[in-house]
Amino acid sequence: MGRIPGSKKKRMWIREGDVVIANPWEVQDSKADVTWKYTRPQIEWLERKGYLN
């Protein structure tokens, strides 16, 4: 379970299957803050370079 903090909330929509960077909460390991969502060209580049399987 993740949440989009602050000013990014209105600009960022997350769907199932999106690639994101999430920082887990210190008090609850089951929750996290979403800090970045990758676009399709960024995901393709990460796959080509071997960062994503």
Secondary structure, 3 states (H helix, E strand, C coil): CEECCHHHCCCCCCCCCCCEEEEECCCCCCCEEEEEECCHHHHHHHHHHCCCC
